[in-house]
Amino acid sequence: MTFDHQGDAFHHLAECLKALDRGFEGLPDFSPRVDANAIRSTLLETADRLRENRPYHHPLYIGQMLKPPHPVARAAYALAMCLNPNNHALDGGLATSAMEKEAVAGIARMFGLEPHLGHLCGGGTMANFEALWVGRELRPGRAIAASAQAHYTHSRLSAVLGVPFVKVAVDASGRMDVDALKSALGSGAIGTVVVTLGTTAAGAVDPLDRVLALRSRHDFRVHVDAAYGGYFALLGNLGPAARDAFGCIGEADSIVIDPHKHGLQPYGCGCVLFRDPTVGRFYKHDSPYTYFSSSELHLGEISLECSRAGASAAALWATMRMLPPVPGGAFAAGLESCRDAALSLYRALDADARFAPLFRPELDIVVWAVRAASARESSERARRLFEAAEGLNLHLALATFPRAMCEAARPVETWDADEIVCLRACAMKPEHREWMPEILERLDRAAKD
């Protein structure tokens, strides 16, 4: 893919800008004073600086969770930025507020969450913060619990909210240990349990169905952090355990998903959803100088954030119009390609005596250790392989995992450390499936260096 050919989306911008102009034909002509030459030279300088990045857009980048936005999302974002709407209040983002409500309703339907209360936000951190804040208001003074492999922000957000945080042990696959959770719940001190459907380190899926079953004996809220994994609810090629977990996601009290991960959106675009719309009472406030244009719901009335880019809503709305998030659709097929790519990589690594994949991927993240005599040597080999692969334009990632998650793969003979630095690949681009032979060939060459 070259940047001057984004699925022809940007080639349509001139026509779309004229269509946008027609909506304001009653206004007198107005042209802002700009220096076209200065704009050109500044943008060329910007392009020079941006080349210092790694090739996040290319299939040979399979390292961190960086998925290119869909061309229609980029173009819709650029189109909306001509107006630069603000979705805090209807007066500042009339059309894009409606687009946001429609897009969020579409995401809620994907989870079977009807009715619901929800909105977009800057990303998963802010979305999780709002869900945990509501949990604190409903269970004041009680702790938040999450697995040892949950995102690090949950412990930080708990500290910001002034509530205790309980770390729950994980099993050998990085999933929350339900027996350990049962033991922690016995004290009655936990008010919210965070269930991660797709950990960011290894793509592990916590057993949501088993956690939900505990609510009949213990009083706690279930918050699902599906910032990374949420869209996998659409897939038909998940394993049984992941399928069971995603199958009951609509029973959670709150859900977070990041359209800027698998939803093909530019950063930052997160989304928080609540099963009970009445939690909107905790957001209640008045802002007479912004909420004056309509008695309808202003998104700022159900959000902790104030100013938010309406362009994010326009981009998401346009993408969902073109690629509806429904089972069996083109959007879901793209995600299935990502999972197929991850499984293909896993099978190749599992058949290679040099590598020890920690476990079969549940979504599209694969982690593996490099076999060695000792844990320290394995970590050093992983670092060297990471650098050698980068020299061949194959971009992987490194991640450290505890011995308990590595032992079953038998990567080493001697444990002289309690953890191993492993290699990690996020097969987040649909193109990764067809590029897997090239990826494996370069990985083989890097391992021989």
FENSUL-V848607 format. One record per residue. RES is the residue in one small letter. SS is DSSP state (H for helix, E for strand, - for the rest). OMEGA is omega in whole degrees, 0 to 359 (none if undefined). Layout:
res->[RES,RES]
ss->[SS,SS]
omega->[OMEGA,OMEGA]
This chain:
res->[m,t,f,d,h,q,g,d,a,f,h,h,l,a,e,c,l,k,a,l,d,r,g,f,e,g,l,p,d,f,s,p,r,v,d,a,n,a,i,r,s,t,l,l,e,t,a,d,r,l,r,e,n,r,p,y,h,h,p,l,y,i,g,q,m,l,k,p,p,h,p,v,a,r,a,a,y,a,l,a,m,c,l,n,p,n,n,h,a,l,d,g,g,l,a,t,s,a,m,e,k,e,a,v,a,g,i,a,r,m,f,g,l,e,p,h,l,g,h,l,c,g,g,g,t,m,a,n,f,e,a,l,w,v,g,r,e,l,r,p,g,r,a,i,a,a,s,a,q,a,h,y,t,h,s,r,l,s,a,v,l,g,v,p,f,v,k,v,a,v,d,a,s,g,r,m,d,v,d,a,l,k,s,a,l,g,s,g,a,i,g,t,v,v,v,t,l,g,t,t,a,a,g,a,v,d,p,l,d,r,v,l,a,l,r,s,r,h,d,f,r,v,h,v,d,a,a,y,g,g,y,f,a,l,l,g,n,l,g,p,a,a,r,d,a,f,g,c,i,g,e,a,d,s,i,v,i,d,p,h,k,h,g,l,q,p,y,g,c,g,c,v,l,f,r,d,p,t,v,g,r,f,y,k,h,d,s,p,y,t,y,f,s,s,s,e,l,h,l,g,e,i,s,l,e,c,s,r,a,g,a,s,a,a,a,l,w,a,t,m,r,m,l,p,p,v,p,g,g,a,f,a,a,g,l,e,s,c,r,d,a,a,l,s,l,y,r,a,l,d,a,d,a,r,f,a,p,l,f,r,p,e,l,d,i,v,v,w,a,v,r,a,a,s,a,r,e,s,s,e,r,a,r,r,l,f,e,a,a,e,g,l,n,l,h,l,a,l,a,t,f,p,r,a,m,c,e,a,a,r,p,v,e,t,w,d,a,d,e,i,v,c,l,r,a,c,a,m,k,p,e,h,r,e,w,m,p,e,i,l,e,r,l,d,r,a,a,k,d]
ss->[-,-,-,-,-,-,-,-,-,H,H,H,H,H,H,H,H,H,H,H,H,H,H,H,-,-,-,-,-,-,-,-,-,-,-,H,H,H,H,H,H,H,H,H,H,H,H,H,H,H,-,-,-,-,-,-,-,-,-,-,E,-,-,-,-,-,-,-,-,-,H,H,H,H,H,H,H,H,H,H,-,-,-,-,-,E,-,-,-,-,-,-,-,H,H,H,H,H,H,H,H,H,H,H,H,H,H,H,H,H,-,-,-,-,-,-,E,E,E,E,E,-,-,H,H,H,H,H,H,H,H,H,H,H,H,H,H,H,-,-,-,-,E,E,E,E,E,-,-,-,-,-,H,H,H,H,H,H,H,H,H,-,-,-,E,E,E,E,-,E,-,-,-,-,-,E,-,H,H,H,H,H,H,H,H,-,-,-,-,E,E,E,E,E,E,E,E,-,-,-,-,-,-,-,E,-,-,H,H,H,H,H,H,H,H,H,-,-,-,-,E,E,E,E,E,-,-,-,-,H,H,H,H,H,-,-,-,-,-,H,H,H,H,H,H,H,H,-,H,H,H,-,-,E,E,E,E,-,-,-,-,-,-,-,-,-,-,-,-,E,E,E,E,E,-,-,H,H,H,H,H,H,H,-,-,-,-,-,-,-,-,-,-,-,-,-,-,-,H,H,H,H,-,-,-,-,-,-,E,H,H,H,H,H,H,H,H,H,H,H,H,H,-,-,-,-,-,-,-,H,H,H,H,H,H,H,H,H,H,H,H,H,H,H,H,H,H,H,H,H,-,-,-,-,E,E,E,-,-,-,-,-,-,-,E,E,E,E,E,E,-,E,E,E,H,H,H,H,H,H,H,H,H,H,H,H,H,H,H,H,H,-,-,-,E,-,E,E,E,E,E,E,H,H,H,H,H,H,H,-,-,E,E,E,-,-,-,-,E,E,E,E,E,E,E,E,-,-,-,-,-,H,H,H,H,H,H,H,H,H,H,H,H,H,H,H,H,H,-]
omega->[173,187,178,177,182,182,180,184,183,177,180,186,181,178,181,178,177,178,177,180,183,177,183,185,182,182,174,179,179,177,179,180,178,177,186,180,179,178,182,184,179,179,177,176,177,178,177,180,183,177,178,178,166,184,185,184,191,179,177,167,183,185,184,180,181,183,182,173,177,179,180,177,178,183,179,177,180,179,180,181,174,177,181,181,180,185,175,182,182,181,180,182,187,182,185,173,177,179,178,180,179,181,180,177,177,177,179,178,179,180,184,185,178,356,180,168,181,180,174,177,187,181,184,181,180,180,177,179,180,181,180,176,177,177,178,180,181,179,187,175,183,190,171,180,176,183,178,178,176,181,185,183,182,177,179,180,176,178,178,181,178,178,180,177,180,178,183,181,178,176,185,178,178,179,180,177,186,177,177,178,178,180,181,181,183,181,183,185,184,181,180,174,177,177,184,175,183,177,185,179,188,181,180,181,179,182,184,182,180,177,180,181,181,182,179,181,183,181,177,175,176,175,180,173,178,182,179,193,191,184,178,174,182,193,175,182,174,173,184,183,179,180,178,181,181,182,182,184,180,178,178,179,178,183,173,175,179,174,179,171,182,182,173,184,172,170,346,182,174,181,175,181,176,179,181,182,184,177,176,180,180,179,192,176,179,177,189,181,174,183,186,190,185,174,176,182,171,185,176,179,177,181,174,176,175,182,177,185,174,178,177,178,179,180,180,180,181,180,181,174,182,183,182,180,182,177,178,180,181,179,180,179,176,178,178,176,178,179,177,179,179,179,177,177,180,182,179,179,182,180,183,184,181,189,179,175,187,179,178,182,176,179,180,175,179,177,180,176,174,183,182,180,184,180,180,179,177,179,181,178,178,179,180,179,177,181,179,179,179,177,177,180,170,189,179,175,175,177,181,181,181,181,183,179,183,190,184,180,179,183,186,176,184,178,177,176,182,180,179,171,183,171,185,178,176,182,190,180,176,180,181,180,181,179,185,176,178,178,181,178,178,176,178,179,179,181,180,182,none]
